[in-house]
């Protein structure tokens, strides 16, 4: 039994924040942001627009693309670091809104690797025969915990969501997934506040913004993604030349380029959305996947390598025959 992608969907808030907009907030410039990150603009959720709202629109699009009704879904796994509520999970809220009540539904928090982690979990459920159809979502409203006075981080992040519908079948779809983490790197990329640490009911967001040591994160990310690319291909018994498309986490163009060089792939075979989306954490990989599918670049039968790296540190990959 294998899991295959039956449909994809995505959603971006309508409000665009350009580099020029950020020049008016902090001491930065469009040239500085583009040369170091590749980002030109990012999206920001409207007031009152939640992670669950973004997830609902992306999930609805994926279900329509797959031709699957919400009641036919056996499992919902949602990757996010910015849930609507402490509990219930955003996956449960999404389930009810879709009208898929009764199936298993839960969130996965693996920071920017959240969608690929969720994909790996759903793939295991289908391979084990515990589900026939699964909805996998990555959704974030990261701008809610961005310090707009911190020029080193506020230029990086955006909001968005993507989703896929997985179906069980006899032909290989998801060939392999690899999930890893190392909590020893916590202090290089984290948010300092949680329910049992530093939480103050009713407090303003001051002090709860993302903390990041950019240069150190970059170095570890490049080394780690290089290793997982080799591990993933070896597990599937495949060679770099057999990968048609690299669909990476959209955090930094330089990291994406380094991974492409490791694979020997020209950038023409790499899906890049970071210039328009910024880093949408767990939303970035499914957003890029959906855009690539709907633009006609990714075709049925092609082999895709998805990879991501995020706070924790976490890192993950999926090799897929689409």
C-alpha positions as CSV (number, residue, x, y, z in Angstrom):
1,X,0.0,0.0,0.0
2,X,1.3,3.4,-1.0
3,X,0.2,7.0,-0.6
4,X,0.0,9.2,-3.6
5,X,-0.8,12.9,-4.0
6,X,-4.3,13.2,-5.4
7,X,-4.7,17.0,-5.2
8,X,-2.9,20.2,-4.1
9,X,-4.1,23.6,-2.9
10,X,-2.8,26.8,-1.4
11,X,-3.8,30.2,-0.1
12,X,-2.1,33.6,0.4
13,X,-3.5,36.6,2.3
14,X,-4.2,39.5,0.0
15,X,-2.0,42.1,1.9
16,X,1.4,42.4,0.3
17,X,4.3,43.8,2.3
18,X,7.2,44.9,0.0
19,X,10.8,45.6,0.9
20,X,10.0,49.2,0.3
21,X,7.4,49.0,3.0
22,X,9.9,47.7,5.4
23,X,12.4,50.5,4.5
24,X,9.9,52.8,6.2
25,X,9.8,50.7,9.4
26,X,13.5,49.7,10.0
27,X,17.0,50.6,8.9
28,X,17.2,48.3,5.9
29,X,17.0,48.5,2.1
30,X,15.5,46.5,-0.8
31,X,19.0,45.7,-2.1
32,X,20.2,44.4,1.3
33,X,17.2,42.2,1.7
34,X,17.3,40.8,-1.9
35,X,21.1,40.1,-1.9
36,X,21.0,38.3,1.4
37,X,17.7,36.4,1.2
38,X,16.3,36.7,-2.3
39,X,13.0,38.1,-0.8
40,X,11.2,41.0,-2.6
41,X,7.8,40.8,-0.8
42,X,5.8,38.7,1.6
43,X,2.1,38.4,2.6
44,X,0.5,39.4,5.9
45,X,-2.7,38.1,7.3
46,X,-5.4,40.6,7.8
47,X,-6.6,41.5,11.3
48,X,-8.8,38.7,12.4
49,X,-7.5,36.3,9.7
50,X,-6.2,33.2,11.5
51,X,-4.0,30.2,10.7
52,X,-7.2,28.2,10.5
53,X,-8.7,30.5,7.9
54,X,-5.7,30.2,5.7
55,X,-5.7,26.4,6.2
56,X,-9.4,26.2,5.3
57,X,-8.9,27.9,1.9
58,X,-5.9,25.8,1.0
59,X,-7.6,22.6,2.1
60,X,-10.7,23.4,0.2
61,X,-8.7,24.0,-3.0
62,X,-6.8,20.7,-2.5
63,X,-10.0,18.7,-1.9
64,X,-11.6,20.2,-5.1
65,X,-8.4,19.4,-7.1
66,X,-8.5,15.8,-5.8
67,X,-12.3,15.4,-6.4
68,X,-12.6,14.3,-2.8
69,X,-15.5,15.3,-0.4
70,X,-14.6,16.3,3.1
71,X,-16.6,13.3,4.5
72,X,-14.3,10.9,2.6
73,X,-11.2,12.1,4.6
74,X,-9.9,9.6,7.2
75,X,-7.1,11.7,8.7
76,X,-6.1,15.4,9.0
77,X,-2.6,16.3,9.9
78,X,-1.8,20.0,10.1
79,X,1.7,21.4,10.5
80,X,1.9,24.8,12.2
81,X,3.8,26.8,14.9
82,X,1.1,29.4,15.0
83,X,-2.1,27.6,16.0
84,X,-5.4,29.4,16.5
85,X,-5.7,28.2,20.1
86,X,-3.7,26.3,22.6
87,X,-6.4,23.7,22.3
88,X,-8.3,22.3,20.5
89,X,-5.8,21.8,17.7
90,X,-6.2,23.9,14.5
91,X,-6.6,20.5,12.7
92,X,-9.8,19.9,14.8
93,X,-11.1,23.4,14.1
94,X,-10.4,22.8,10.4
95,X,-12.1,19.4,10.4
96,X,-15.3,20.9,11.7
97,X,-15.3,23.8,9.3
98,X,-14.8,21.4,6.4
99,X,-17.5,19.1,7.6
100,X,-15.2,16.1,8.0
101,X,-16.2,15.5,11.6
102,X,-15.2,12.1,13.1
103,X,-11.9,11.4,11.5
104,X,-8.6,11.6,13.4
105,X,-7.2,15.2,13.4
106,X,-4.1,16.7,15.0
107,X,-1.4,19.3,14.7
108,X,2.3,18.7,14.2
109,X,4.8,21.4,15.4
110,X,8.2,21.0,13.8
111,X,8.6,24.6,12.9
112,X,9.5,25.1,9.2
113,X,9.7,21.3,8.7
114,X,6.1,21.0,9.9
115,X,4.5,20.1,6.5
116,X,7.0,17.5,5.6
117,X,6.7,16.0,9.1
118,X,2.9,15.9,8.7
119,X,3.3,14.3,5.2
120,X,5.6,11.6,6.7
121,X,3.0,10.9,9.5
122,X,0.1,10.7,7.0
123,X,2.2,8.5,4.7
124,X,2.8,6.1,7.6
125,X,-0.9,5.9,8.4
126,X,-1.8,5.0,4.8
127,X,1.0,2.5,4.5
128,X,-0.2,0.8,7.7
129,X,-3.7,0.6,6.4
130,X,-5.1,3.0,9.1
131,X,-6.3,5.5,6.5
132,X,-7.3,5.6,2.9
133,X,-7.4,9.3,2.4
134,X,-5.6,12.0,4.3
135,X,-5.6,15.8,4.2
136,X,-2.1,17.2,5.0
137,X,-1.8,21.0,5.6
138,X,0.9,23.5,6.4
139,X,-0.4,26.8,7.6
140,X,1.2,29.8,9.4
141,X,0.5,33.4,10.5
142,X,4.2,34.0,11.5
143,X,3.8,37.8,11.1
144,X,1.8,37.7,14.4
145,X,5.1,36.9,16.3
146,X,7.4,39.1,14.3
147,X,9.1,42.1,16.0
148,X,8.7,44.7,13.3
149,X,11.5,46.7,14.9
150,X,14.0,43.9,14.5
151,X,15.5,44.4,11.0
152,X,17.3,41.0,11.1
153,X,14.0,39.0,11.4
154,X,11.1,41.1,10.3
155,X,12.2,41.1,6.6
156,X,12.2,37.3,6.5
157,X,8.7,36.0,7.4
158,X,5.3,35.9,5.8
159,X,1.9,34.2,6.1
160,X,0.4,31.5,3.9
161,X,-0.9,27.9,3.7
162,X,-0.7,24.9,1.4
163,X,-2.3,21.5,1.4
164,X,-2.3,18.1,-0.3
165,X,-4.8,15.2,-0.4
166,X,-3.2,11.8,-0.1
167,X,-4.9,8.6,-1.4
168,X,-4.0,5.0,-0.9
169,X,-3.0,3.0,-4.0
170,X,-1.0,0.1,-5.4
171,X,1.5,2.3,-7.3
172,X,4.4,4.1,-5.4
173,X,3.7,7.8,-4.8
174,X,5.6,8.9,-1.7
175,X,8.7,6.8,-2.1
176,X,10.4,7.7,1.2
177,X,10.3,10.3,3.9
178,X,13.1,11.2,6.4
179,X,12.4,13.1,9.6
180,X,15.1,14.3,12.0
181,X,15.6,16.7,14.9
182,X,18.3,18.0,17.3
183,X,17.1,20.1,20.2
184,X,20.7,21.0,21.1
185,X,20.4,23.8,18.6
186,X,17.4,25.4,20.3
187,X,19.1,28.7,21.1
188,X,19.9,29.5,17.5
189,X,16.2,29.8,16.4
190,X,13.3,29.9,18.8
191,X,10.4,31.8,20.3
192,X,11.0,32.4,24.1
193,X,7.4,32.1,25.3
194,X,5.2,29.1,25.8
195,X,2.3,28.1,28.0
196,X,4.5,26.9,30.8
197,X,7.4,29.3,30.2
198,X,6.9,33.1,30.2
199,X,3.2,33.0,29.3
200,X,1.3,36.1,30.7
201,X,-2.4,36.1,30.0
202,X,-3.6,39.3,28.5
203,X,0.0,40.6,27.9
204,X,1.0,42.3,24.7
205,X,3.2,40.6,22.2
206,X,6.4,42.3,23.4
207,X,9.0,39.8,24.2
208,X,7.4,36.9,22.3
209,X,8.9,37.5,18.9
210,X,11.2,35.1,17.0
211,X,14.8,35.0,18.1
212,X,17.4,33.9,15.5
213,X,21.2,33.8,15.0
214,X,21.1,34.1,11.3
215,X,24.7,33.2,10.3
216,X,24.8,30.1,12.5
217,X,21.4,28.9,11.3
218,X,22.6,29.3,7.7
219,X,25.7,27.2,8.2
220,X,23.9,24.4,9.9
221,X,21.1,24.4,7.4
222,X,23.4,24.0,4.4
223,X,25.3,21.1,6.0
224,X,22.2,19.4,7.3
225,X,20.3,19.6,4.0
226,X,23.3,18.3,2.1
227,X,23.3,15.2,4.3
228,X,19.6,14.5,4.1
229,X,19.5,14.8,0.3
230,X,22.1,11.9,0.2
231,X,20.2,9.9,2.8
232,X,16.9,10.3,1.0
233,X,18.2,9.2,-2.4
234,X,20.1,6.3,-0.9
235,X,16.9,5.1,0.9
236,X,15.0,5.1,-2.4
237,X,17.9,3.5,-4.3
238,X,18.0,6.5,-6.7
239,X,20.5,8.9,-8.1
240,X,20.5,12.7,-8.2
241,X,20.0,12.6,-12.0
242,X,16.6,10.9,-11.5
243,X,15.2,13.9,-9.6
244,X,13.0,16.1,-11.9
245,X,12.2,18.9,-9.4
246,X,13.6,20.2,-6.1
247,X,10.8,21.8,-4.1
248,X,12.6,23.2,-1.0
249,X,11.6,25.1,2.1
250,X,11.5,28.8,1.1
251,X,13.7,30.5,3.7
252,X,16.7,31.9,1.9
253,X,17.7,31.8,-1.8
254,X,21.3,31.1,-1.0
255,X,20.4,27.9,1.0
256,X,18.2,26.8,-1.9
257,X,21.0,27.4,-4.4
258,X,23.4,25.4,-2.2
259,X,21.0,22.4,-2.1
260,X,20.6,22.6,-5.9
261,X,24.3,22.5,-6.4
262,X,24.5,19.4,-4.2
263,X,22.0,17.7,-6.5
264,X,23.6,18.9,-9.6
265,X,20.3,20.5,-10.6
266,X,20.1,23.8,-12.6
267,X,18.0,26.4,-10.9
268,X,15.5,26.0,-13.8
269,X,14.5,22.7,-12.1
270,X,14.1,24.2,-8.7
271,X,10.8,25.7,-7.6
272,X,11.4,29.1,-6.0
273,X,8.7,31.2,-4.4
274,X,10.8,32.8,-1.6
275,X,11.0,36.0,-3.6
276,X,7.3,36.6,-3.4
277,X,6.2,34.7,-0.3
278,X,9.2,35.1,2.1
279,X,9.5,32.4,4.7
280,X,6.1,31.0,5.5
281,X,7.5,28.2,7.7
282,X,5.4,25.0,7.4
283,X,3.4,26.7,4.6
284,X,6.3,27.2,2.3
285,X,6.8,23.7,0.8
286,X,3.1,23.0,0.0
287,X,2.7,26.6,-1.3
288,X,5.6,26.0,-3.7
289,X,4.3,22.6,-4.7
290,X,0.8,23.8,-5.5
291,X,2.2,26.7,-7.6
292,X,4.4,24.3,-9.5
293,X,1.6,21.9,-10.2
294,X,-0.9,24.6,-11.2
295,X,1.6,26.4,-13.5
296,X,2.1,23.1,-15.4
297,X,5.8,22.7,-14.5
298,X,5.3,19.6,-12.4
299,X,3.7,16.8,-14.3
300,X,2.3,13.4,-13.4
301,X,5.1,10.7,-13.3
302,X,7.8,13.1,-12.4
303,X,10.0,12.7,-9.3
304,X,10.0,15.5,-6.7
305,X,12.4,16.0,-3.8
306,X,10.8,18.0,-1.0
307,X,13.1,19.2,1.9
308,X,12.8,21.6,4.8
309,X,14.8,22.8,7.8
310,X,13.4,24.7,10.8
311,X,13.7,25.6,14.5
312,X,14.5,22.9,16.9
313,X,16.5,22.2,14.8
314,X,14.2,20.0,12.7
315,X,14.9,18.8,9.2
316,X,12.9,16.5,6.9
317,X,12.6,15.3,3.3
318,X,10.2,13.4,1.1
319,X,10.9,11.8,-2.3
320,X,7.7,11.6,-4.3
321,X,6.7,10.2,-7.7
322,X,3.9,12.7,-8.5
